[in-house]
Amino acid sequence: MVRTGAIVFFIGAVATLVTVAPLFLGTEPFPSLAYAVCMLMGIGFLIAAAGVLRGIAVQRRQARSSAS
């Protein structure tokens, strides 16, 4: 889950760089759909964070069962 989140985050980061580039180059901005793809960066971060939290929960359960 963390790996998937990192991939989605990377796609969103590249989309953000591509979308912001015309502002610095003085060319025509991309359509609104390109800005929506930038939201993948935040979604990827949330997926990765959920994967980390899930991993923590699994390790806690394993530690409790081995302590018993």
Contacts in CASP RR format, 6 or more apart in sequence:
PFRMAT RR
TARGET T0000
AUTHOR 0000-0000-0000
METHOD contacts of the structure
MODEL  1
MVRTGAIVFFIGAVATLVTVAPLFLGTEPFPSLAYAVCMLMGIGFLIAAA
GVLRGIAVQRRQARSSAS
1 47 0 8 1.000
1 48 0 8 1.000
1 50 0 8 1.000
1 51 0 8 1.000
1 54 0 8 1.000
2 48 0 8 1.000
2 51 0 8 1.000
2 52 0 8 1.000
4 44 0 8 1.000
4 47 0 8 1.000
4 48 0 8 1.000
5 44 0 8 1.000
5 45 0 8 1.000
5 47 0 8 1.000
5 48 0 8 1.000
6 44 0 8 1.000
6 48 0 8 1.000
8 40 0 8 1.000
8 43 0 8 1.000
8 44 0 8 1.000
8 47 0 8 1.000
9 40 0 8 1.000
9 41 0 8 1.000
9 42 0 8 1.000
9 44 0 8 1.000
9 45 0 8 1.000
9 47 0 8 1.000
9 48 0 8 1.000
11 37 0 8 1.000
11 40 0 8 1.000
12 37 0 8 1.000
12 38 0 8 1.000
12 39 0 8 1.000
12 40 0 8 1.000
12 41 0 8 1.000
12 42 0 8 1.000
12 44 0 8 1.000
13 41 0 8 1.000
15 34 0 8 1.000
15 37 0 8 1.000
15 38 0 8 1.000
15 40 0 8 1.000
15 41 0 8 1.000
16 38 0 8 1.000
16 41 0 8 1.000
18 30 0 8 1.000
18 34 0 8 1.000
19 29 0 8 1.000
19 30 0 8 1.000
19 34 0 8 1.000
19 35 0 8 1.000
19 37 0 8 1.000
19 38 0 8 1.000
22 28 0 8 1.000
22 29 0 8 1.000
22 30 0 8 1.000
23 29 0 8 1.000
END
